[in-house]
Amino acid sequence: MRAMVLEKPRQPLVLRDVPKPNPEAGQLLVRVATCAVCRTDLHVVDGELPDPKLQLILGHQIVGRIEQIGDHVDRFSVGERVGIPWLGWTDGECVYCRSSRENLCDRARFTGYTIDGGYADFVVADARFCFRLPEQYGDVDVAPLLCAGMIGYRSYRKAGDARRLGIYGFGNAAHLIAQVALYEGHELFVFTRPGDTATRESAKKLGAVWAGGSDEQPPEKLNAAIIFASVGELVPVALRALAKGGIVVCGGIHMSDVPSFPYADLWGERVITSVANLTRHDAEEFLDIAPRVPVRTEIETFPLEDANTALDRFRSGELKGTAVLVVTAS
């Protein structure tokens, strides 16, 4: 089968003909239809995340049809469409798994990082971590929901019932979660790179009550802020925008170092928290609410062989939406 393979970090992916995998007990073999490109893929390729599986097939926003089912799987049928996200396996036994925090499992494995992902014709996946997808979405449009949507949704839920919600960095995850926040009646304040007026206008058109640069303070204090940009310098900036009792949620798997800041900016029971991975409950909740909003995705498609082009355009900020690799024509 065809696969775009990472042989070494900081080098382009290489198109290879690799053996088609076979599903073991508890696994599904899925023929990949589409796979969305995530910022985490860039972090892996650029060597910012440690110890990836090498050689590695990237990709963890996978949509496809079940081709074969391993032993001891009884909740899926051949031919069904499924989505495969970032969290690919947990042990189910540790203190985190037994307390509904499987996203923190120390032995967890991750699709497109420590196990092979969806930049290929086929992928095998643990059936426990595969999901049926809303019929309202096509294969291309639903792919970005599987990471930008799901992990973005976990970030949004950790922000609590914030009447005034700030979002720093208005990329793929922010655009999807902003729609949920507006649907649920939050006032949305969006922060972009200084001078990025086009993104601000896009946020206002979507329904934000205010949009400005990350070097500005909002007209009202926020109850919560989510930082989707991987820029540690934004943490103290967001803290200063919070009302007392507010929370800053860092929504990325990788972030540059957070600079020091005065304790006075944290005082008043303000909180800083990170988001690690996702749980199956997050995924199920998000896939339930997304078609009711309905959450709309903006995408640019690329053939599998152009994965490096998609990654390069993502890195340089040239994409107009989420890059989605089309692997199998529908």
C-alpha positions in Angstrom: 0.0 0.0 0.0 1.0 3.6 -0.4 2.2 5.6 2.7 3.8 8.9 3.3 6.5 8.0 5.8 8.5 10.1 8.2 12.0 8.5 8.3 13.7 11.2 10.4 12.4 14.4 12.0 13.1 17.7 10.2 13.0 15.9 6.9 10.2 15.7 4.3 7.9 12.7 4.3 8.8 10.0 1.7 6.2 8.1 -0.4 6.8 4.4 0.1 5.1 1.1 -0.8 4.8 -0.6 2.5 3.0 -3.9 3.6 -0.7 -3.6 4.2 -1.2 -4.2 7.9 -3.3 -7.0 9.4 -5.7 -6.4 12.3 -4.9 -8.3 15.5 -7.5 -9.2 18.2 -9.5 -6.1 19.1 -8.5 -4.1 16.0 -10.1 -2.9 12.8 -8.4 -2.6 9.4 -9.7 0.6 7.8 -9.4 1.7 4.2 -8.6 5.4 4.6 -10.8 7.8 2.7 -9.5 11.1 4.1 -7.0 12.3 6.8 -6.9 15.9 8.0 -3.6 17.5 8.7 -3.0 18.7 12.3 -0.6 21.1 13.9 0.6 18.2 16.0 1.8 16.6 12.7 4.0 19.6 12.2 5.3 19.3 15.8 6.3 15.7 15.0 7.8 16.4 11.7 9.7 19.4 13.0 11.2 17.4 15.9 9.3 19.3 18.6 7.7 16.2 20.1 10.2 13.6 21.5 10.6 10.0 20.6 8.2 9.4 17.7 7.9 5.9 16.3 10.3 5.7 13.4 9.7 5.0 10.6 6.3 6.6 11.1 3.1 7.1 9.2 1.6 10.3 10.4 -2.1 11.3 10.7 -4.7 11.1 13.4 -7.8 12.7 11.9 -8.7 9.6 9.9 -12.0 8.8 8.1 -12.5 5.5 6.4 -14.4 2.3 5.9 -13.9 -1.0 7.8 -12.2 -3.5 5.6 -11.6 -6.3 8.1 -12.4 -7.0 11.7 -10.1 -8.7 14.2 -11.2 -11.2 16.8 -13.2 -10.1 19.8 -14.8 -7.1 18.2 -18.6 -7.2 18.1 -19.8 -3.6 17.8 -18.7 -2.9 14.2 -19.4 -4.4 10.8 -17.4 -4.5 7.6 -18.2 -1.5 5.4 -19.1 0.8 8.3 -17.6 4.3 8.3 -15.5 5.2 11.3 -13.3 8.0 12.6 -9.9 7.4 14.2 -8.5 10.1 16.5 -5.3 11.0 18.3 -5.8 8.7 21.4 -5.2 5.2 20.0 -4.8 2.9 23.0 -4.8 2.9 26.8 -4.2 0.1 29.2 -7.6 0.5 31.0 -6.0 -0.6 34.3 -4.1 2.4 35.7 -5.4 4.9 38.2 -6.1 7.4 35.4 -8.0 5.0 33.3 -10.0 3.8 36.3 -11.0 7.3 37.3 -12.3 8.5 33.8 -9.0 10.2 33.0 -7.7 7.8 30.3 -6.2 10.8 28.5 -3.5 10.8 31.2 -2.7 7.1 31.0 1.1 6.7 31.3 1.1 3.9 28.8 -1.1 5.5 26.2 -0.3 5.2 22.5 -1.1 7.9 20.0 -2.2 7.6 16.4 0.3 9.0 14.0 3.0 9.4 16.7 3.7 6.2 18.6 1.5 4.0 16.3 1.1 4.4 12.6 -1.6 6.7 11.3 -3.7 7.7 8.3 -1.3 9.1 5.7 -1.7 5.8 3.9 -4.2 3.6 2.1 -4.9 1.5 5.1 -4.6 1.8 8.9 -5.2 -0.6 11.8 -6.8 0.8 15.0 -8.0 -0.4 18.3 -11.8 -0.7 17.9 -12.3 0.8 21.4 -11.0 4.1 20.1 -12.9 4.2 16.8 -16.1 6.2 16.4 -19.1 6.1 14.1 -19.5 9.5 12.4 -22.5 11.8 11.9 -24.1 11.0 8.6 -24.6 14.8 8.0 -20.9 15.1 7.1 -19.0 13.9 4.1 -15.6 12.2 4.4 -13.7 15.4 3.7 -15.7 17.7 5.9 -15.8 15.4 9.0 -12.1 14.7 9.1 -11.1 18.0 11.0 -13.6 17.2 13.7 -11.4 14.3 14.9 -8.7 16.4 16.5 -9.2 20.1 16.1 -12.8 19.5 17.0 -12.4 16.8 19.8 -9.4 18.2 21.6 -10.7 21.7 21.0 -13.9 20.6 22.6 -12.1 19.3 25.7 -10.4 22.7 26.0 -13.7 24.4 25.7 -15.3 22.2 28.4 -12.4 22.9 30.8 -13.1 26.6 30.4 -16.4 26.0 32.3 -19.5 28.0 32.1 -17.8 31.2 31.1 -20.1 34.0 30.0 -17.3 35.9 28.4 -14.9 33.5 26.6 -11.6 34.6 25.0 -9.8 32.6 22.3 -6.2 33.3 21.5 -5.2 32.0 18.1 -8.0 31.7 15.6 -7.0 28.6 13.7 -8.7 25.3 12.9 -9.6 24.3 16.5 -10.7 27.8 17.5 -12.9 28.2 14.4 -14.7 24.9 15.2 -15.1 25.5 18.9 -16.2 29.1 18.5 -19.3 27.8 16.7 -20.1 25.6 19.7 -19.5 28.4 22.1 -21.8 30.8 20.2 -24.5 28.1 19.9 -24.4 27.7 23.7 -24.8 31.4 24.2 -21.3 32.5 25.2 -19.9 36.0 24.4 -16.8 35.4 22.3 -13.7 37.6 22.3 -11.0 36.7 19.7 -7.3 37.6 19.8 -5.2 37.3 16.7 -1.6 38.2 15.7 -1.2 42.0 15.8 -2.2 43.4 12.5 -4.1 40.3 11.3 -7.3 42.3 10.4 -8.6 39.6 8.0 -8.8 37.0 10.7 -10.5 39.5 13.0 -13.1 40.3 10.4 -13.7 36.5 10.0 -14.2 36.1 13.7 -16.7 39.0 13.9 -18.6 37.6 10.9 -18.8 34.3 12.7 -20.4 36.1 15.7 -17.6 37.3 18.0 -18.6 40.4 20.0 -15.0 41.7 19.9 -11.8 40.8 18.0 -8.4 42.4 18.4 -4.7 41.8 18.6 -3.1 39.6 21.2 -1.3 42.8 22.3 -4.6 44.4 23.3 -6.8 44.0 26.3 -10.5 43.2 25.8 -13.2 45.8 26.6 -14.4 43.6 29.5 -12.7 41.2 31.7 -13.0 37.5 30.6 -14.3 34.6 32.7 -12.1 32.2 30.7 -9.6 32.2 27.9 -8.4 29.3 25.7 -5.0 29.6 24.1 -4.8 27.5 20.9 -1.6 29.2 19.7 1.6 27.4 20.7 3.0 30.6 22.2 3.9 30.6 25.8 4.1 34.4 26.0 0.4 34.5 25.7 -0.2 32.8 29.1 0.5 35.9 31.2 -1.2 38.1 28.6 -4.4 36.0 28.9 -4.1 36.0 32.7 -4.2 39.8 32.7 -7.4 39.7 30.7 -9.2 37.5 33.3 -11.7 38.5 35.9 -11.1 37.1 39.4 -11.8 33.3 39.5 -11.2 33.0 35.7 -9.2 30.2 34.0 -6.6 30.1 31.2 -6.8 26.8 29.3 -3.7 25.9 27.2 -5.1 23.8 24.4 -2.0 22.6 22.6 0.2 19.5 23.0 3.3 21.7 22.6 3.9 25.3 23.7 7.0 27.5 23.9 8.2 28.4 27.4 6.0 30.5 29.6 7.8 33.6 30.8 7.7 34.7 34.4 4.9 37.0 35.6 3.9 38.8 38.8 2.0 36.8 41.3 -0.6 39.6 41.4 -1.7 38.5 37.9 -2.5 35.0 39.2 -4.0 36.1 42.5 -7.7 36.3 42.9 -8.1 32.5 42.4 -7.2 32.7 38.7 -6.2 29.3 37.3 -3.9 28.0 34.5 -4.4 24.5 33.2 -3.3 22.5 30.2 -5.3 20.0 28.1 -3.7 16.6 27.5 -5.1 14.5 24.7 -8.8 13.5 24.8 -11.1 10.9 26.3 -13.7 8.8 24.5 -16.3 10.6 26.4 -15.1 13.9 24.9 -15.3 12.4 21.4 -18.8 11.1 21.9 -20.1 14.4 23.3 -18.5 16.4 20.5 -19.8 14.1 17.7 -23.3 14.4 19.3 -23.3 18.2 19.4 -21.5 19.1 16.2 -24.3 18.2 13.8 -26.8 20.1 16.0 -24.9 23.4 15.9 -24.1 22.5 13.0 -20.3 22.9 13.1 -19.0 23.9 9.7 -15.5 23.1 8.5 -13.4 25.0 6.1 -11.0 22.8 4.2 -8.5 22.6 1.4 -7.9 19.2 -0.1 -4.7 17.6 -1.3 -3.9 14.1 -2.7 -1.9 11.8 -0.4 1.2 12.3 -2.4 1.1 16.1 -1.7 1.3 15.7 2.1 4.5 17.6 2.2 3.0 20.5 0.3 0.1 20.6 2.8 2.4 20.5 5.8 4.6 23.3 4.2 1.6 25.5 3.6 0.3 24.9 7.1 3.7 25.8 8.6 3.9 29.0 6.6 0.3 30.1 7.4 -0.8 29.9 3.8 -3.8 27.6 4.3 -7.3 29.0 4.0 -8.8 26.2 6.0 -7.9 22.7 7.3 -5.7 20.7 4.9 -7.3 17.3 4.2 -5.6 14.5 2.4 -7.9 12.7 0.0 -6.6 9.1 0.0 -9.5 7.1 -1.6 -11.9 8.8 -3.9 -15.5 8.6 -2.7 
